[in-house]
Amino acid sequence: MAEPLSDSELRVLRYLPTNLTAPEIASELSVSRNTVKTHMRNLYTKLSAHRRTDAVARARDLGLLAPRR
C-alpha cells in the first residue's frame, strides 16, 4: 500500500467482513452514512479493490484483518 490507512478507515475496515450494510456500520460507529461511504471509498482506493469482498481479501493478505476461519 502506498498510503497507510487512517484510524477511522481501520475502524470501518473491521466491519467490512460482516453482513452489515453501510448505514448499519454507521449506526454502530455513531457516524453518518456518508462518512462510512467516504471511508469505504478511500479503503477501496488504498487497497486497490473495486468491491467490498476484494477489499476484505486484500486486507487479509496484508495482515490488516484476521485470516478467514
mmCIF file of the N, C-alpha and C atoms, coordinates in Angstrom:
data_MODEL
# 
_entry.id   MODEL 
# 
loop_
_atom_site.group_PDB 
_atom_site.id 
_atom_site.type_symbol 
_atom_site.label_atom_id 
_atom_site.label_alt_id 
_atom_site.label_comp_id 
_atom_site.label_asym_id 
_atom_site.label_entity_id 
_atom_site.label_seq_id 
_atom_site.pdbx_PDB_ins_code 
_atom_site.Cartn_x 
_atom_site.Cartn_y 
_atom_site.Cartn_z 
_atom_site.occupancy 
_atom_site.B_iso_or_equiv 
_atom_site.pdbx_formal_charge 
_atom_site.auth_seq_id 
_atom_site.auth_comp_id 
_atom_site.auth_asym_id 
_atom_site.auth_atom_id 
_atom_site.pdbx_PDB_model_num 
ATOM 1   N N  . MET A 1 1  ? 0.842   -1.182  0.000  1.00 0.00 ? 1  MET A N  1 
ATOM 2   C CA . MET A 1 1  ? 0.000   0.000   0.000  1.00 0.00 ? 1  MET A CA 1 
ATOM 3   C C  . MET A 1 1  ? 0.880   1.235   0.000  1.00 0.00 ? 1  MET A C  1 
ATOM 4   N N  . ALA A 1 2  ? 0.539   2.177   -0.835 1.00 0.00 ? 2  ALA A N  1 
ATOM 5   C CA . ALA A 1 2  ? 1.305   3.409   -0.938 1.00 0.00 ? 2  ALA A CA 1 
ATOM 6   C C  . ALA A 1 2  ? 1.006   4.356   0.223  1.00 0.00 ? 2  ALA A C  1 
ATOM 7   N N  . GLU A 1 3  ? -0.243  4.355   0.662  1.00 0.00 ? 3  GLU A N  1 
ATOM 8   C CA . GLU A 1 3  ? -0.657  5.265   1.725  1.00 0.00 ? 3  GLU A CA 1 
ATOM 9   C C  . GLU A 1 3  ? -1.268  4.458   2.872  1.00 0.00 ? 3  GLU A C  1 
ATOM 10  N N  . PRO A 1 4  ? -0.849  4.739   4.121  1.00 0.00 ? 4  PRO A N  1 
ATOM 11  C CA . PRO A 1 4  ? -1.403  3.976   5.250  1.00 0.00 ? 4  PRO A CA 1 
ATOM 12  C C  . PRO A 1 4  ? -2.868  4.328   5.497  1.00 0.00 ? 4  PRO A C  1 
ATOM 13  N N  . LEU A 1 5  ? -3.565  3.403   6.142  1.00 0.00 ? 5  LEU A N  1 
ATOM 14  C CA . LEU A 1 5  ? -4.963  3.632   6.481  1.00 0.00 ? 5  LEU A CA 1 
ATOM 15  C C  . LEU A 1 5  ? -5.062  4.486   7.741  1.00 0.00 ? 5  LEU A C  1 
ATOM 16  N N  . SER A 1 6  ? -6.046  5.361   7.760  1.00 0.00 ? 6  SER A N  1 
ATOM 17  C CA . SER A 1 6  ? -6.280  6.183   8.951  1.00 0.00 ? 6  SER A CA 1 
ATOM 18  C C  . SER A 1 6  ? -6.956  5.323   10.017 1.00 0.00 ? 6  SER A C  1 
ATOM 19  N N  . ASP A 1 7  ? -6.975  5.818   11.253 1.00 0.00 ? 7  ASP A N  1 
ATOM 20  C CA . ASP A 1 7  ? -7.654  5.095   12.330 1.00 0.00 ? 7  ASP A CA 1 
ATOM 21  C C  . ASP A 1 7  ? -9.136  4.910   12.009 1.00 0.00 ? 7  ASP A C  1 
ATOM 22  N N  . SER A 1 8  ? -9.760  5.934   11.445 1.00 0.00 ? 8  SER A N  1 
ATOM 23  C CA . SER A 1 8  ? -11.186 5.848   11.093 1.00 0.00 ? 8  SER A CA 1 
ATOM 24  C C  . SER A 1 8  ? -11.417 4.817   10.000 1.00 0.00 ? 8  SER A C  1 
ATOM 25  N N  . GLU A 1 9  ? -10.535 4.763   9.035  1.00 0.00 ? 9  GLU A N  1 
ATOM 26  C CA . GLU A 1 9  ? -10.657 3.769   7.966  1.00 0.00 ? 9  GLU A CA 1 
ATOM 27  C C  . GLU A 1 9  ? -10.484 2.360   8.526  1.00 0.00 ? 9  GLU A C  1 
ATOM 28  N N  . LEU A 1 10 ? -9.562  2.194   9.462  1.00 0.00 ? 10 LEU A N  1 
ATOM 29  C CA . LEU A 1 10 ? -9.363  0.889   10.095 1.00 0.00 ? 10 LEU A CA 1 
ATOM 30  C C  . LEU A 1 10 ? -10.603 0.451   10.865 1.00 0.00 ? 10 LEU A C  1 
ATOM 31  N N  . ARG A 1 11 ? -11.258 1.400   11.536 1.00 0.00 ? 11 ARG A N  1 
ATOM 32  C CA . ARG A 1 11 ? -12.488 1.064   12.268 1.00 0.00 ? 11 ARG A CA 1 
ATOM 33  C C  . ARG A 1 11 ? -13.554 0.564   11.306 1.00 0.00 ? 11 ARG A C  1 
ATOM 34  N N  . VAL A 1 12 ? -13.708 1.223   10.175 1.00 0.00 ? 12 VAL A N  1 
ATOM 35  C CA . VAL A 1 12 ? -14.691 0.793   9.175  1.00 0.00 ? 12 VAL A CA 1 
ATOM 36  C C  . VAL A 1 12 ? -14.259 -0.541  8.560  1.00 0.00 ? 12 VAL A C  1 
ATOM 37  N N  . LEU A 1 13 ? -12.986 -0.696  8.296  1.00 0.00 ? 13 LEU A N  1 
ATOM 38  C CA . LEU A 1 13 ? -12.471 -1.934  7.696  1.00 0.00 ? 13 LEU A CA 1 
ATOM 39  C C  . LEU A 1 13 ? -12.857 -3.153  8.524  1.00 0.00 ? 13 LEU A C  1 
ATOM 40  N N  . ARG A 1 14 ? -12.831 -3.040  9.826  1.00 0.00 ? 14 ARG A N  1 
ATOM 41  C CA . ARG A 1 14 ? -13.158 -4.172  10.697 1.00 0.00 ? 14 ARG A CA 1 
ATOM 42  C C  . ARG A 1 14 ? -14.592 -4.658  10.511 1.00 0.00 ? 14 ARG A C  1 
ATOM 43  N N  . TYR A 1 15 ? -15.465 -3.790  10.007 1.00 0.00 ? 15 TYR A N  1 
ATOM 44  C CA . TYR A 1 15 ? -16.856 -4.169  9.784  1.00 0.00 ? 15 TYR A CA 1 
ATOM 45  C C  . TYR A 1 15 ? -17.105 -4.732  8.384  1.00 0.00 ? 15 TYR A C  1 
ATOM 46  N N  . LEU A 1 16 ? -16.178 -4.562  7.482  1.00 0.00 ? 16 LEU A N  1 
ATOM 47  C CA . LEU A 1 16 ? -16.419 -4.996  6.100  1.00 0.00 ? 16 LEU A CA 1 
ATOM 48  C C  . LEU A 1 16 ? -16.640 -6.497  5.950  1.00 0.00 ? 16 LEU A C  1 
ATOM 49  N N  . PRO A 1 17 ? -15.996 -7.363  6.743  1.00 0.00 ? 17 PRO A N  1 
ATOM 50  C CA . PRO A 1 17 ? -16.266 -8.804  6.578  1.00 0.00 ? 17 PRO A CA 1 
ATOM 51  C C  . PRO A 1 17 ? -17.643 -9.230  7.096  1.00 0.00 ? 17 PRO A C  1 
ATOM 52  N N  . THR A 1 18 ? -18.345 -8.344  7.773  1.00 0.00 ? 18 THR A N  1 
ATOM 53  C CA . THR A 1 18 ? -19.664 -8.682  8.307  1.00 0.00 ? 18 THR A CA 1 
ATOM 54  C C  . THR A 1 18 ? -20.731 -8.487  7.233  1.00 0.00 ? 18 THR A C  1 
ATOM 55  N N  . ASN A 1 19 ? -21.944 -8.851  7.564  1.00 0.00 ? 19 ASN A N  1 
ATOM 56  C CA . ASN A 1 19 ? -23.068 -8.657  6.649  1.00 0.00 ? 19 ASN A CA 1 
ATOM 57  C C  . ASN A 1 19 ? -23.750 -7.312  6.852  1.00 0.00 ? 19 ASN A C  1 
ATOM 58  N N  . LEU A 1 20 ? -23.168 -6.449  7.674  1.00 0.00 ? 20 LEU A N  1 
ATOM 59  C CA . LEU A 1 20 ? -23.774 -5.143  7.927  1.00 0.00 ? 20 LEU A CA 1 
ATOM 60  C C  . LEU A 1 20 ? -23.668 -4.249  6.699  1.00 0.00 ? 20 LEU A C  1 
ATOM 61  N N  . THR A 1 21 ? -24.721 -3.488  6.451  1.00 0.00 ? 21 THR A N  1 
ATOM 62  C CA . THR A 1 21 ? -24.710 -2.516  5.361  1.00 0.00 ? 21 THR A CA 1 
ATOM 63  C C  . THR A 1 21 ? -23.994 -1.254  5.828  1.00 0.00 ? 21 THR A C  1 
ATOM 64  N N  . ALA A 1 22 ? -23.699 -0.363  4.895  1.00 0.00 ? 22 ALA A N  1 
ATOM 65  C CA . ALA A 1 22 ? -23.046 0.906   5.260  1.00 0.00 ? 22 ALA A CA 1 
ATOM 66  C C  . ALA A 1 22 ? -23.855 1.686   6.291  1.00 0.00 ? 22 ALA A C  1 
ATOM 67  N N  . PRO A 1 23 ? -25.187 1.806   6.142  1.00 0.00 ? 23 PRO A N  1 
ATOM 68  C CA . PRO A 1 23 ? -25.950 2.513   7.174  1.00 0.00 ? 23 PRO A CA 1 
ATOM 69  C C  . PRO A 1 23 ? -25.889 1.823   8.544  1.00 0.00 ? 23 PRO A C  1 
ATOM 70  N N  . GLU A 1 24 ? -25.851 0.496   8.548  1.00 0.00 ? 24 GLU A N  1 
ATOM 71  C CA . GLU A 1 24 ? -25.754 -0.242  9.815  1.00 0.00 ? 24 GLU A CA 1 
ATOM 72  C C  . GLU A 1 24 ? -24.378 -0.036  10.456 1.00 0.00 ? 24 GLU A C  1 
ATOM 73  N N  . ILE A 1 25 ? -23.330 -0.018  9.643  1.00 0.00 ? 25 ILE A N  1 
ATOM 74  C CA . ILE A 1 25 ? -21.986 0.264   10.160 1.00 0.00 ? 25 ILE A CA 1 
ATOM 75  C C  . ILE A 1 25 ? -21.954 1.671   10.731 1.00 0.00 ? 25 ILE A C  1 
ATOM 76  N N  . ALA A 1 26 ? -22.554 2.614   10.031 1.00 0.00 ? 26 ALA A N  1 
ATOM 77  C CA . ALA A 1 26 ? -22.606 3.995   10.509 1.00 0.00 ? 26 ALA A CA 1 
ATOM 78  C C  . ALA A 1 26 ? -23.278 4.061   11.869 1.00 0.00 ? 26 ALA A C  1 
ATOM 79  N N  . SER A 1 27 ? -24.356 3.342   12.024 1.00 0.00 ? 27 SER A N  1 
ATOM 80  C CA . SER A 1 27 ? -25.064 3.316   13.298 1.00 0.00 ? 27 SER A CA 1 
ATOM 81  C C  . SER A 1 27 ? -24.189 2.726   14.402 1.00 0.00 ? 27 SER A C  1 
ATOM 82  N N  . GLU A 1 28 ? -23.493 1.646   14.110 1.00 0.00 ? 28 GLU A N  1 
ATOM 83  C CA . GLU A 1 28 ? -22.595 1.011   15.087 1.00 0.00 ? 28 GLU A CA 1 
ATOM 84  C C  . GLU A 1 28 ? -21.488 1.962   15.525 1.00 0.00 ? 28 GLU A C  1 
ATOM 85  N N  . LEU A 1 29 ? -20.980 2.756   14.582 1.00 0.00 ? 29 LEU A N  1 
ATOM 86  C CA . LEU A 1 29 ? -19.860 3.663   14.870 1.00 0.00 ? 29 LEU A CA 1 
ATOM 87  C C  . LEU A 1 29 ? -20.312 5.062   15.284 1.00 0.00 ? 29 LEU A C  1 
ATOM 88  N N  . SER A 1 30 ? -21.611 5.291   15.268 1.00 0.00 ? 30 SER A N  1 
ATOM 89  C CA . SER A 1 30 ? -22.178 6.604   15.613 1.00 0.00 ? 30 SER A CA 1 
ATOM 90  C C  . SER A 1 30 ? -21.642 7.716   14.713 1.00 0.00 ? 30 SER A C  1 
ATOM 91  N N  . VAL A 1 31 ? -21.614 7.428   13.429 1.00 0.00 ? 31 VAL A N  1 
ATOM 92  C CA . VAL A 1 31 ? -21.224 8.422   12.421 1.00 0.00 ? 31 VAL A CA 1 
ATOM 93  C C  . VAL A 1 31 ? -22.280 8.394   11.318 1.00 0.00 ? 31 VAL A C  1 
ATOM 94  N N  . SER A 1 32 ? -22.195 9.330   10.392 1.00 0.00 ? 32 SER A N  1 
ATOM 95  C CA . SER A 1 32 ? -23.172 9.368   9.310  1.00 0.00 ? 32 SER A CA 1 
ATOM 96  C C  . SER A 1 32 ? -22.881 8.296   8.259  1.00 0.00 ? 32 SER A C  1 
ATOM 97  N N  . ARG A 1 33 ? -23.914 7.966   7.525  1.00 0.00 ? 33 ARG A N  1 
ATOM 98  C CA . ARG A 1 33 ? -23.765 7.009   6.428  1.00 0.00 ? 33 ARG A CA 1 
ATOM 99  C C  . ARG A 1 33 ? -22.771 7.525   5.404  1.00 0.00 ? 33 ARG A C  1 
ATOM 100 N N  . ASN A 1 34 ? -22.794 8.833   5.140  1.00 0.00 ? 34 ASN A N  1 
ATOM 101 C CA . ASN A 1 34 ? -21.865 9.410   4.171  1.00 0.00 ? 34 ASN A CA 1 
ATOM 102 C C  . ASN A 1 34 ? -20.414 9.281   4.635  1.00 0.00 ? 34 ASN A C  1 
ATOM 103 N N  . THR A 1 35 ? -20.185 9.410   5.932  1.00 0.00 ? 35 THR A N  1 
ATOM 104 C CA . THR A 1 35 ? -18.833 9.244   6.472  1.00 0.00 ? 35 THR A CA 1 
ATOM 105 C C  . THR A 1 35 ? -18.340 7.824   6.211  1.00 0.00 ? 35 THR A C  1 
ATOM 106 N N  . VAL A 1 36 ? -19.187 6.840   6.470  1.00 0.00 ? 36 VAL A N  1 
ATOM 107 C CA . VAL A 1 36 ? -18.807 5.444   6.230  1.00 0.00 ? 36 VAL A CA 1 
ATOM 108 C C  . VAL A 1 36 ? -18.539 5.213   4.748  1.00 0.00 ? 36 VAL A C  1 
ATOM 109 N N  . LYS A 1 37 ? -19.395 5.745   3.898  1.00 0.00 ? 37 LYS A N  1 
ATOM 110 C CA . LYS A 1 37 ? -19.199 5.564   2.456  1.00 0.00 ? 37 LYS A CA 1 
ATOM 111 C C  . LYS A 1 37 ? -17.897 6.210   1.987  1.00 0.00 ? 37 LYS A C  1 
ATOM 112 N N  . THR A 1 38 ? -17.565 7.365   2.550  1.00 0.00 ? 38 THR A N  1 
ATOM 113 C CA . THR A 1 38 ? -16.296 8.017   2.210  1.00 0.00 ? 38 THR A CA 1 
ATOM 114 C C  . THR A 1 38 ? -15.118 7.151   2.637  1.00 0.00 ? 38 THR A C  1 
ATOM 115 N N  . HIS A 1 39 ? -15.181 6.621   3.850  1.00 0.00 ? 39 HIS A N  1 
ATOM 116 C CA . HIS A 1 39 ? -14.100 5.757   4.331  1.00 0.00 ? 39 HIS A CA 1 
ATOM 117 C C  . HIS A 1 39 ? -14.001 4.491   3.482  1.00 0.00 ? 39 HIS A C  1 
ATOM 118 N N  . MET A 1 40 ? -15.145 3.928   3.098  1.00 0.00 ? 40 MET A N  1 
ATOM 119 C CA . MET A 1 40 ? -15.123 2.731   2.258  1.00 0.00 ? 40 MET A CA 1 
ATOM 120 C C  . MET A 1 40 ? -14.493 3.039   0.901  1.00 0.00 ? 40 MET A C  1 
ATOM 121 N N  . ARG A 1 41 ? -14.851 4.163   0.328  1.00 0.00 ? 41 ARG A N  1 
ATOM 122 C CA . ARG A 1 41 ? -14.268 4.565   -0.971 1.00 0.00 ? 41 ARG A CA 1 
ATOM 123 C C  . ARG A 1 41 ? -12.748 4.716   -0.836 1.00 0.00 ? 41 ARG A C  1 
ATOM 124 N N  . ASN A 1 42 ? -12.302 5.351   0.262  1.00 0.00 ? 42 ASN A N  1 
ATOM 125 C CA . ASN A 1 42 ? -10.866 5.514   0.492  1.00 0.00 ? 42 ASN A CA 1 
ATOM 126 C C  . ASN A 1 42 ? -10.186 4.160   0.692  1.00 0.00 ? 42 ASN A C  1 
ATOM 127 N N  . LEU A 1 43 ? -10.842 3.266   1.418  1.00 0.00 ? 43 LEU A N  1 
ATOM 128 C CA . LEU A 1 43 ? -10.291 1.921   1.625  1.00 0.00 ? 43 LEU A CA 1 
ATOM 129 C C  . LEU A 1 43 ? -10.121 1.193   0.300  1.00 0.00 ? 43 LEU A C  1 
ATOM 130 N N  . TYR A 1 44 ? -11.131 1.243   -0.545 1.00 0.00 ? 44 TYR A N  1 
ATOM 131 C CA . TYR A 1 44 ? -11.052 0.564   -1.833 1.00 0.00 ? 44 TYR A CA 1 
ATOM 132 C C  . TYR A 1 44 ? -9.888  1.104   -2.651 1.00 0.00 ? 44 TYR A C  1 
ATOM 133 N N  . THR A 1 45 ? -9.713  2.416   -2.628 1.00 0.00 ? 45 THR A N  1 
ATOM 134 C CA . THR A 1 45 ? -8.610  3.031   -3.377 1.00 0.00 ? 45 THR A CA 1 
ATOM 135 C C  . THR A 1 45 ? -7.269  2.589   -2.810 1.00 0.00 ? 45 THR A C  1 
ATOM 136 N N  . LYS A 1 46 ? -7.122  2.695   -1.497 1.00 0.00 ? 46 LYS A N  1 
ATOM 137 C CA . LYS A 1 46 ? -5.838  2.364   -0.869 1.00 0.00 ? 46 LYS A CA 1 
ATOM 138 C C  . LYS A 1 46 ? -5.510  0.882   -0.971 1.00 0.00 ? 46 LYS A C  1 
ATOM 139 N N  . LEU A 1 47 ? -6.538  0.041   -0.983 1.00 0.00 ? 47 LEU A N  1 
ATOM 140 C CA . LEU A 1 47 ? -6.325  -1.405  -1.075 1.00 0.00 ? 47 LEU A CA 1 
ATOM 141 C C  . LEU A 1 47 ? -6.383  -1.911  -2.517 1.00 0.00 ? 47 LEU A C  1 
ATOM 142 N N  . SER A 1 48 ? -6.524  -1.002  -3.462 1.00 0.00 ? 48 SER A N  1 
ATOM 143 C CA . SER A 1 48 ? -6.623  -1.355  -4.886 1.00 0.00 ? 48 SER A CA 1 
ATOM 144 C C  . SER A 1 48 ? -7.732  -2.379  -5.123 1.00 0.00 ? 48 SER A C  1 
ATOM 145 N N  . ALA A 1 49 ? -8.885  -2.110  -4.551 1.00 0.00 ? 49 ALA A N  1 
ATOM 146 C CA . ALA A 1 49 ? -10.027 -3.010  -4.666 1.00 0.00 ? 49 ALA A CA 1 
ATOM 147 C C  . ALA A 1 49 ? -11.186 -2.283  -5.345 1.00 0.00 ? 49 ALA A C  1 
ATOM 148 N N  . HIS A 1 50 ? -12.035 -3.061  -6.001 1.00 0.00 ? 50 HIS A N  1 
ATOM 149 C CA . HIS A 1 50 ? -13.211 -2.491  -6.654 1.00 0.00 ? 50 HIS A CA 1 
ATOM 150 C C  . HIS A 1 50 ? -14.501 -2.869  -5.949 1.00 0.00 ? 50 HIS A C  1 
ATOM 151 N N  . ARG A 1 51 ? -14.438 -3.912  -5.121 1.00 0.00 ? 51 ARG A N  1 
ATOM 152 C CA . ARG A 1 51 ? -15.623 -4.382  -4.402 1.00 0.00 ? 51 ARG A CA 1 
ATOM 153 C C  . ARG A 1 51 ? -15.259 -4.640  -2.948 1.00 0.00 ? 51 ARG A C  1 
ATOM 154 N N  . ARG A 1 52 ? -16.283 -4.722  -2.140 1.00 0.00 ? 52 ARG A N  1 
ATOM 155 C CA . ARG A 1 52 ? -16.104 -4.969  -0.707 1.00 0.00 ? 52 ARG A CA 1 
ATOM 156 C C  . ARG A 1 52 ? -15.350 -6.279  -0.461 1.00 0.00 ? 52 ARG A C  1 
ATOM 157 N N  . THR A 1 53 ? -15.726 -7.340  -1.171 1.00 0.00 ? 53 THR A N  1 
ATOM 158 C CA . THR A 1 53 ? -15.061 -8.626  -0.969 1.00 0.00 ? 53 THR A CA 1 
ATOM 159 C C  . THR A 1 53 ? -13.585 -8.560  -1.355 1.00 0.00 ? 53 THR A C  1 
ATOM 160 N N  . ASP A 1 54 ? -13.267 -7.798  -2.394 1.00 0.00 ? 54 ASP A N  1 
ATOM 161 C CA . ASP A 1 54 ? -11.871 -7.625  -2.805 1.00 0.00 ? 54 ASP A CA 1 
ATOM 162 C C  . ASP A 1 54 ? -11.087 -6.869  -1.730 1.00 0.00 ? 54 ASP A C  1 
ATOM 163 N N  . ALA A 1 55 ? -11.712 -5.859  -1.145 1.00 0.00 ? 55 ALA A N  1 
ATOM 164 C CA . ALA A 1 55 ? -11.055 -5.076  -0.092 1.00 0.00 ? 55 ALA A CA 1 
ATOM 165 C C  . ALA A 1 55 ? -10.766 -5.946  1.124  1.00 0.00 ? 55 ALA A C  1 
ATOM 166 N N  . VAL A 1 56 ? -11.719 -6.793  1.486  1.00 0.00 ? 56 VAL A N  1 
ATOM 167 C CA . VAL A 1 56 ? -11.532 -7.690  2.630  1.00 0.00 ? 56 VAL A CA 1 
ATOM 168 C C  . VAL A 1 56 ? -10.403 -8.684  2.344  1.00 0.00 ? 56 VAL A C  1 
ATOM 169 N N  . ALA A 1 57 ? -10.395 -9.258  1.157  1.00 0.00 ? 57 ALA A N  1 
ATOM 170 C CA . ALA A 1 57 ? -9.343  -10.221 0.801  1.00 0.00 ? 57 ALA A CA 1 
ATOM 171 C C  . ALA A 1 57 ? -7.972  -9.560  0.815  1.00 0.00 ? 57 ALA A C  1 
ATOM 172 N N  . ARG A 1 58 ? -7.884  -8.370  0.262  1.00 0.00 ? 58 ARG A N  1 
ATOM 173 C CA . ARG A 1 58 ? -6.605  -7.645  0.222  1.00 0.00 ? 58 ARG A CA 1 
ATOM 174 C C  . ARG A 1 58 ? -6.155  -7.295  1.639  1.00 0.00 ? 58 ARG A C  1 
ATOM 175 N N  . ALA A 1 59 ? -7.083  -6.847  2.487  1.00 0.00 ? 59 ALA A N  1 
ATOM 176 C CA . ALA A 1 59 ? -6.753  -6.505  3.873  1.00 0.00 ? 59 ALA A CA 1 
ATOM 177 C C  . ALA A 1 59 ? -6.259  -7.740  4.620  1.00 0.00 ? 59 ALA A C  1 
ATOM 178 N N  . ARG A 1 60 ? -6.863  -8.888  4.351  1.00 0.00 ? 60 ARG A N  1 
ATOM 179 C CA . ARG A 1 60 ? -6.401  -10.132 4.991  1.00 0.00 ? 60 ARG A CA 1 
ATOM 180 C C  . ARG A 1 60 ? -5.000  -10.492 4.505  1.00 0.00 ? 60 ARG A C  1 
ATOM 181 N N  . ASP A 1 61 ? -4.758  -10.331 3.218  1.00 0.00 ? 61 ASP A N  1 
ATOM 182 C CA . ASP A 1 61 ? -3.426  -10.610 2.661  1.00 0.00 ? 61 ASP A CA 1 
ATOM 183 C C  . ASP A 1 61 ? -2.366  -9.717  3.301  1.00 0.00 ? 61 ASP A C  1 
ATOM 184 N N  . LEU A 1 62 ? -2.740  -8.486  3.624  1.00 0.00 ? 62 LEU A N  1 
ATOM 185 C CA . LEU A 1 62 ? -1.793  -7.518  4.217  1.00 0.00 ? 62 LEU A CA 1 
ATOM 186 C C  . LEU A 1 62 ? -1.713  -7.650  5.742  1.00 0.00 ? 62 LEU A C  1 
ATOM 187 N N  . GLY A 1 63 ? -2.509  -8.541  6.324  1.00 0.00 ? 63 GLY A N  1 
ATOM 188 C CA . GLY A 1 63 ? -2.488  -8.725  7.766  1.00 0.00 ? 63 GLY A CA 1 
ATOM 189 C C  . GLY A 1 63 ? -3.263  -7.663  8.524  1.00 0.00 ? 63 GLY A C  1 
ATOM 190 N N  . LEU A 1 64 ? -4.124  -6.929  7.828  1.00 0.00 ? 64 LEU A N  1 
ATOM 191 C CA . LEU A 1 64 ? -4.927  -5.886  8.485  1.00 0.00 ? 64 LEU A CA 1 
ATOM 192 C C  . LEU A 1 64 ? -6.190  -6.447  9.110  1.00 0.00 ? 64 LEU A C  1 
ATOM 193 N N  . LEU A 1 65 ? -6.585  -7.628  8.657  1.00 0.00 ? 65 LEU A N  1 
ATOM 194 C CA . LEU A 1 65 ? -7.723  -8.356  9.218  1.00 0.00 ? 65 LEU A CA 1 
ATOM 195 C C  . LEU A 1 65 ? -7.274  -9.780  9.514  1.00 0.00 ? 65 LEU A C  1 
ATOM 196 N N  . ALA A 1 66 ? -7.939  -10.399 10.464 1.00 0.00 ? 66 ALA A N  1 
ATOM 197 C CA . ALA A 1 66 ? -7.629  -11.785 10.801 1.00 0.00 ? 66 ALA A CA 1 
ATOM 198 C C  . ALA A 1 66 ? -7.919  -12.683 9.603  1.00 0.00 ? 66 ALA A C  1 
ATOM 199 N N  . PRO A 1 67 ? -7.149  -13.748 9.440  1.00 0.00 ? 67 PRO A N  1 
ATOM 200 C CA . PRO A 1 67 ? -7.417  -14.676 8.338  1.00 0.00 ? 67 PRO A CA 1 
ATOM 201 C C  . PRO A 1 67 ? -8.804  -15.276 8.474  1.00 0.00 ? 67 PRO A C  1 
ATOM 202 N N  . ARG A 1 68 ? -9.348  -15.701 7.377  1.00 0.00 ? 68 ARG A N  1 
ATOM 203 C CA . ARG A 1 68 ? -10.662 -16.342 7.365  1.00 0.00 ? 68 ARG A CA 1 
ATOM 204 C C  . ARG A 1 68 ? -10.597 -17.653 8.132  1.00 0.00 ? 68 ARG A C  1 
ATOM 205 N N  . ARG A 1 69 ? -11.618 -17.944 8.902  1.00 0.00 ? 69 ARG A N  1 
ATOM 206 C CA . ARG A 1 69 ? -11.630 -19.190 9.699  1.00 0.00 ? 69 ARG A CA 1 
ATOM 207 C C  . ARG A 1 69 ? -11.909 -20.391 8.858  1.00 0.00 ? 69 ARG A C  1 
# 
